[in-house]
Amino acid sequence: MTMWIQIILVVGVVVVGLFLTRPSGRDSHLALRRLFLAAFVVVAIGSIIFPQWLTWVANLVGVGRGTDLLLYGFVLSFLIYVSTTYRRNVQLDRKLTRLARELALAEARIEDATNRQDDPN
């Protein structure tokens, strides 16, 4: 029974890895993202096939159990994700504000130009 869950988990990790490496509309840092994702897939598959390896690494770095090390890794990953998402949202908000200002000024210029043409003076 253990073998089936390992196969399912490995296939799931590979499918998610392939899905996440698809090109998107914005491909900046794509190579770096693919390298990190490939490393993640290799480590995840290794942890699934050889779970004692994770416990060995945990003991090596001073953590009691492999599951604790995995939890700490997920917490760190989540914090990095939240941080980068927050920074990206701040940048997008700034761009959106700048765009809204430019649009408002352009509309005001157009309205001013049409009012001058309609004015008989």
N, CA, C and O of each residue as an XYZ file, in Angstrom:
484
protein
N       0.823     -1.201      0.000
C       0.000      0.000      0.000
C       0.864      1.260      0.000
O       0.512      2.259     -0.627
N       1.997      1.209      0.707
C       2.873      2.370      0.778
C       3.394      2.745     -0.602
O       3.567      3.925     -0.908
N       3.639      1.753     -1.421
C       4.168      2.010     -2.756
C       3.191      2.833     -3.590
O       3.614      3.715     -4.337
N       1.899      2.562     -3.476
C       0.904      3.289     -4.262
C       0.860      4.760     -3.880
O       0.775      5.618     -4.759
N       0.914      5.064     -2.613
C       0.866      6.464     -2.203
C       2.125      7.186     -2.666
O       2.064      8.361     -3.028
N       3.257      6.503     -2.660
C       4.482      7.126     -3.150
C       4.378      7.427     -4.642
O       4.798      8.492     -5.093
N       3.823      6.500     -5.401
C       3.654      6.714     -6.841
C       2.715      7.882     -7.090
O       2.995      8.737     -7.931
N       1.605      7.926     -6.368
C       0.636      9.017     -6.538
C       1.272     10.354     -6.191
O       1.087     11.338     -6.908
N       2.020     10.395     -5.092
C       2.662     11.641     -4.685
C       3.734     12.083     -5.673
O       3.831     13.272     -5.978
N       4.530     11.169     -6.172
C       5.572     11.517     -7.156
C       4.929     12.040     -8.432
O       5.366     13.057     -8.971
N       3.904     11.367     -8.920
C       3.207     11.831    -10.124
C       2.601     13.219     -9.878
O       2.667     14.088    -10.748
N       2.019     13.426     -8.707
C       1.452     14.738     -8.384
C       2.499     15.832     -8.370
O       2.259     16.920     -8.893
N       3.653     15.569     -7.784
C       4.730     16.565     -7.737
C       5.219     16.877     -9.145
O       5.449     18.041     -9.474
N       5.380     15.864     -9.972
C       5.842     16.077    -11.347
C       4.819     16.886    -12.143
O       5.187     17.810    -12.869
N       3.544     16.545    -12.009
C       2.493     17.273    -12.748
C       2.450     18.732    -12.308
O       2.378     19.623    -13.154
N       2.492     18.991    -11.018
C       2.481     20.377    -10.534
C       3.742     21.103    -10.992
O       3.678     22.270    -11.378
N       4.885     20.425    -10.952
C       6.127     21.031    -11.426
C       6.046     21.411    -12.892
O       6.461     22.507    -13.271
N       5.516     20.520    -13.723
C       5.358     20.835    -15.149
C       4.367     21.971    -15.366
O       4.579     22.831    -16.221
N       3.289     21.974    -14.595
C       2.294     23.034    -14.717
C       2.896     24.397    -14.364
O       2.610     25.394    -15.028
N       3.713     24.439    -13.337
C       4.285     25.704    -12.897
C       5.411     26.214    -13.785
O       5.759     27.392    -13.712
N       5.990     25.356    -14.620
C       7.056     25.809    -15.510
C       6.542     26.232    -16.876
O       7.331     26.618    -17.738
N       5.241     26.168    -17.085
C       4.689     26.643    -18.351
C       4.982     28.130    -18.500
O       4.961     28.867    -17.514
N       5.253     28.574    -19.712
C       5.452     30.010    -19.911
C       4.149     30.771    -19.667
O       3.066     30.319    -20.041
N       4.277     31.908    -19.045
C       3.110     32.756    -18.817
C       3.307     34.039    -19.606
O       4.288     34.181    -20.336
N       2.387     34.961    -19.462
C       2.493     36.230    -20.177
C       3.711     37.025    -19.761
O       4.281     37.749    -20.576
N       4.117     36.908    -18.527
C       5.255     37.654    -18.000
C       6.356     36.662    -17.658
O       6.270     35.956    -16.652
N       7.377     36.606    -18.480
C       8.396     35.581    -18.325
C       9.696     36.115    -17.722
O      10.761     35.553    -17.980
N       9.637     37.172    -16.936
C      10.861     37.639    -16.300
C      11.253     36.651    -15.205
O      10.394     36.131    -14.492
N      12.509     36.403    -15.081
C      13.070     35.471    -14.111
C      12.601     34.038    -14.344
O      12.562     33.243    -13.404
N      12.249     33.700    -15.575
C      11.727     32.370    -15.863
C      12.786     31.294    -15.639
O      12.477     30.237    -15.090
N      14.019     31.541    -16.050
C      15.071     30.533    -15.883
C      15.335     30.265    -14.405
O      15.479     29.113    -13.998
N      15.398     31.317    -13.608
C      15.630     31.161    -12.178
C      14.479     30.403    -11.526
O      14.694     29.534    -10.681
N      13.264     30.738    -11.924
C      12.095     30.044    -11.382
C      12.116     28.567    -11.744
O      11.778     27.719    -10.918
N      12.511     28.255    -12.975
C      12.570     26.857    -13.402
C      13.646     26.091    -12.642
O      13.447     24.926    -12.299
N      14.784     26.732    -12.375
C      15.847     26.058    -11.616
C      15.398     25.748    -10.192
O      15.610     24.641     -9.699
N      14.780     26.725     -9.535
C      14.282     26.496     -8.172
C      13.195     25.429     -8.164
O      13.148     24.593     -7.262
N      12.333     25.457     -9.154
C      11.263     24.475     -9.226
C      11.816     23.075     -9.483
O      11.332     22.100     -8.909
N      12.825     22.975    -10.342
C      13.447     21.673    -10.598
C      14.094     21.134     -9.319
O      13.981     19.948     -9.009
N      14.765     22.008     -8.589
C      15.370     21.582     -7.318
C      14.293     21.135     -6.339
O      14.460     20.135     -5.642
N      13.197     21.869     -6.287
C      12.088     21.495     -5.403
C      11.526     20.131     -5.778
O      11.274     19.302     -4.903
N      11.326     19.891     -7.077
C      10.769     18.611     -7.532
C      11.705     17.465     -7.165
O      11.252     16.418     -6.702
N      13.008     17.657     -7.367
C      13.972     16.601     -7.035
C      13.962     16.311     -5.532
O      13.948     15.151     -5.120
N      13.971     17.365     -4.718
C      13.962     17.181     -3.263
C      12.638     16.553     -2.810
O      12.628     15.678     -1.944
N      11.536     16.998     -3.393
C      10.238     16.436     -3.010
C      10.155     14.952     -3.359
O       9.691     14.146     -2.553
N      10.604     14.595     -4.555
C      10.570     13.186     -4.951
C      11.497     12.361     -4.064
O      11.152     11.251     -3.657
N      12.685     12.914     -3.764
C      13.597     12.212     -2.862
C      12.992     12.009     -1.487
O      13.165     10.952     -0.880
N      12.280     13.018     -0.990
C      11.643     12.906      0.329
C      10.497     11.907      0.332
O      10.229     11.263      1.347
N       9.825     11.780     -0.799
C       8.721     10.822     -0.891
C       9.257      9.393     -0.963
O       8.754      8.496     -0.287
N      10.279      9.196     -1.788
C      10.808      7.844     -1.971
C      11.645      7.402     -0.775
O      11.578      6.246     -0.359
N      12.440      8.332     -0.219
C      13.306      8.025      0.922
C      12.963      8.934      2.099
O      13.705      9.882      2.358
N      11.864      8.684      2.827
C      11.465      9.574      3.917
C      12.493      9.650      5.049
O      12.563     10.659      5.750
N      13.276      8.614      5.229
C      14.298      8.639      6.273
C      15.385      9.665      5.958
O      16.063     10.145      6.866
N      15.555     10.003      4.685
C      16.528     11.012      4.267
C      16.191     12.361      4.891
O      17.083     13.081      5.339
N      14.919     12.701      4.920
C      14.488     13.974      5.499
C      14.778     14.018      6.998
O      15.170     15.060      7.522
N      14.592     12.917      7.679
C      14.916     12.844      9.105
C      16.423     12.971      9.316
O      16.863     13.616     10.268
N      17.210     12.366      8.443
C      18.667     12.478      8.535
C      19.104     13.932      8.361
O      19.944     14.421      9.117
N      18.538     14.629      7.363
C      18.871     16.046      7.142
C      18.427     16.878      8.343
O      19.145     17.783      8.770
N      17.258     16.580      8.884
C      16.766     17.309     10.056
C      17.717     17.140     11.235
O      18.045     18.117     11.909
N      18.157     15.929     11.488
C      19.112     15.694     12.577
C      20.437     16.398     12.307
O      21.089     16.876     13.235
N      20.831     16.461     11.049
C      22.077     17.114     10.665
C      22.054     18.606     10.991
O      23.065     19.163     11.419
N      20.910     19.254     10.791
C      20.810     20.698     11.047
C      20.286     21.015     12.446
O      20.131     22.186     12.795
N      20.013     19.993     13.248
C      19.628     20.231     14.630
C      18.137     20.259     14.896
O      17.707     20.733     15.948
N      17.342     19.761     13.966
C      15.896     19.659     14.155
C      15.594     18.209     14.491
O      16.204     17.299     13.929
N      14.663     17.991     15.398
C      14.393     16.645     15.882
C      13.868     15.676     14.841
O      14.389     14.567     14.719
N      12.851     16.065     14.088
C      12.213     15.145     13.148
C      12.162     15.755     11.755
O      12.213     16.974     11.590
N      12.061     14.889     10.764
C      11.955     15.344      9.381
C      10.676     16.117      9.126
O      10.664     17.060      8.335
N       9.582     15.718      9.800
C       8.316     16.439      9.617
C       8.406     17.859     10.161
O       7.808     18.780      9.604
N       9.154     18.038     11.249
C       9.349     19.394     11.770
C      10.138     20.247     10.779
O       9.804     21.409     10.544
N      11.180     19.666     10.206
C      11.971     20.388      9.205
C      11.112     20.762      8.012
O      11.222     21.867      7.480
N      10.258     19.843      7.593
C       9.348     20.110      6.486
C       8.396     21.255      6.830
O       8.152     22.131      6.000
N       7.862     21.250      8.044
C       6.971     22.325      8.483
C       7.699     23.664      8.493
O       7.158     24.666      8.025
N       8.922     23.690      9.024
C       9.690     24.937      9.057
C       9.966     25.435      7.636
O       9.924     26.636      7.370
N      10.247     24.502      6.736
C      10.468     24.885      5.341
C       9.216     25.478      4.713
O       9.296     26.453      3.965
N       8.059     24.895      5.013
C       6.805     25.434      4.479
C       6.489     26.812      5.057
O       6.015     27.692      4.340
N       6.747     26.997      6.330
C       6.517     28.313      6.945
C       7.421     29.356      6.293
O       6.971     30.456      5.972
N       8.683     29.014      6.097
C       9.609     29.942      5.454
C       9.178     30.230      4.022
O       9.210     31.382      3.588
N       8.779     29.211      3.292
C       8.302     29.399      1.920
C       7.070     30.292      1.883
O       6.956     31.163      1.021
N       6.159     30.078      2.807
C       4.951     30.899      2.865
C       5.290     32.361      3.142
O       4.722     33.259      2.519
N       6.206     32.603      4.067
C       6.595     33.984      4.369
C       7.274     34.652      3.179
O       7.040     35.832      2.918
N       8.101     33.920      2.463
C       8.728     34.470      1.254
C       7.665     34.782      0.210
O       7.722     35.826     -0.438
N       6.700     33.891      0.044
C       5.614     34.120     -0.911
C       4.803     35.356     -0.542
O       4.500     36.179     -1.405
N       4.450     35.490      0.733
C       3.675     36.650      1.178
C       4.467     37.937      0.950
O       3.912     38.940      0.501
N       5.747     37.906      1.256
C       6.593     39.087      1.088
C       6.687     39.508     -0.377
O       6.517     40.684     -0.701
N       6.958     38.546     -1.261
C       7.083     38.904     -2.676
C       5.747     39.327     -3.267
O       5.700     40.223     -4.109
N       4.673     38.699     -2.842
C       3.346     39.093     -3.326
C       2.997     40.502     -2.860
O       2.429     41.284     -3.623
N       3.331     40.829     -1.624
C       3.070     42.171     -1.109
C       3.854     43.207     -1.910
O       3.310     44.242     -2.299
N       5.132     42.924     -2.154
C       5.954     43.870     -2.923
C       5.414     44.038     -4.330
O       5.385     45.155     -4.847
N       4.988     42.954     -4.959
C       4.431     43.025     -6.311
C       3.137     43.832     -6.312
O       2.903     44.623     -7.225
N       2.291     43.638     -5.292
C       1.046     44.402     -5.216
C       1.304     45.881     -5.011
O       0.594     46.709     -5.580
N       2.300     46.235     -4.215
C       2.650     47.646     -4.023
C       3.090     48.249     -5.350
O       2.679     49.359     -5.688
N       3.920     47.534     -6.107
C       4.354     48.032     -7.411
C       3.181     48.193     -8.369
O       3.097     49.187     -9.090
N       2.277     47.221     -8.378
C       1.110     47.309     -9.253
C       0.200     48.464     -8.853
O      -0.350     49.144     -9.719
N       0.033     48.694     -7.547
C      -0.780     49.825     -7.085
C      -0.181     51.146     -7.537
O      -0.909     52.051     -7.948
N       1.142     51.265     -7.465
C       1.802     52.491     -7.921
C       1.606     52.706     -9.415
O       1.318     53.818     -9.858
N       1.765     51.631    -10.191
C       1.568     51.734    -11.638
C       0.127     52.095    -11.969
O      -0.128     52.906    -12.859
N      -0.809     51.496    -11.255
C      -2.222     51.781    -11.500
C      -2.554     53.228    -11.149
O      -3.309     53.880    -11.870
N      -2.003     53.733    -10.055
C      -2.228     55.129     -9.681
C      -1.667     56.065    -10.741
O      -2.320     57.029    -11.141
N      -0.440     55.770    -11.197
C       0.173     56.593    -12.235
C      -0.660     56.578    -13.513
O      -0.855     57.619    -14.141
N      -1.148     55.405    -13.899
C      -1.970     55.272    -15.096
C      -3.283     56.028    -14.953
O      -3.721     56.682    -15.898
N      -3.915     55.950    -13.792
C      -5.176     56.670    -13.565
C      -4.951     58.183    -13.641
O      -5.781     58.906    -14.192
N      -3.840     58.658    -13.094
C      -3.534     60.088    -13.179
C      -3.324     60.526    -14.619
O      -3.846     61.558    -15.041
N      -2.551     59.735    -15.380
C      -2.311     60.073    -16.780
C      -3.601     60.059    -17.579
O      -3.796     60.911    -18.447
N      -4.479     59.117    -17.307
C      -5.761     59.039    -17.996
C      -6.629     60.250    -17.659
O      -7.261     60.830    -18.542
N      -6.659     60.625    -16.395
C      -7.448     61.794    -15.998
C      -6.916     63.063    -16.658
O      -7.700     63.893    -17.121
N      -5.602     63.222    -16.707
C      -5.018     64.395    -17.364
C      -5.297     64.390    -18.859
O      -5.576     65.440    -19.436
N      -5.226     63.225    -19.496
C      -5.513     63.148    -20.929
C      -6.974     63.489    -21.211
O      -7.268     64.195    -22.176
N      -7.877     63.002    -20.391
C      -9.295     63.330    -20.574
C      -9.532     64.818    -20.361
O     -10.329     65.428    -21.074
N      -8.849     65.405    -19.387
C      -9.000     66.836    -19.145
C      -8.479     67.639    -20.327
O      -9.088     68.641    -20.703
N      -7.360     67.217    -20.922
C      -6.824     67.908    -22.098
C      -7.794     67.829    -23.263
O      -8.019     68.819    -23.958
N      -8.372     66.643    -23.479
C      -9.334     66.473    -24.573
C     -10.558     67.342    -24.343
O     -11.037     68.002    -25.265
N     -11.063     67.344    -23.124
C     -12.230     68.160    -22.804
C     -11.913     69.642    -22.970
O     -12.737     70.399    -23.482
N     -10.740     70.055    -22.545
C     -10.324     71.457    -22.681
C     -10.210     71.839    -24.153
O     -10.617     72.933    -24.543
N      -9.656     70.939    -24.978
C      -9.504     71.220    -26.409
C     -10.863     71.310    -27.092
O     -11.057     72.171    -27.950
N     -11.797     70.454    -26.739
C     -13.130     70.525    -27.353
C     -13.878     71.762    -26.892
O     -14.644     72.340    -27.662
N     -13.671     72.179    -25.650
C     -14.316     73.407    -25.176
C     -13.765     74.637    -25.892
O     -14.510     75.583    -26.147
N     -12.486     74.639    -26.217
C     -11.890     75.772    -26.953
C     -12.419     75.835    -28.377
O     -12.629     76.924    -28.912
N     -12.638     74.671    -29.001
C     -13.166     74.667    -30.357
C     -14.621     75.121    -30.382
O     -15.047     75.761    -31.343
N     -15.375     74.807    -29.360
C     -16.775     75.196    -29.289
C     -16.945     76.670    -28.912
O     -17.980     77.275    -29.188
N     -15.917     77.236    -28.278
C     -15.975     78.619    -27.825
C     -15.774     79.548    -29.032
O     -14.772     79.397    -29.730
N     -16.699     80.525    -29.320
C     -16.592     81.379    -30.510
C     -15.459     82.393    -30.405
O     -15.121     82.978    -31.435
N     -14.857     82.648    -29.285
C     -13.823     83.677    -29.150
C     -12.582     83.252    -29.766
O     -11.599     83.992    -29.749
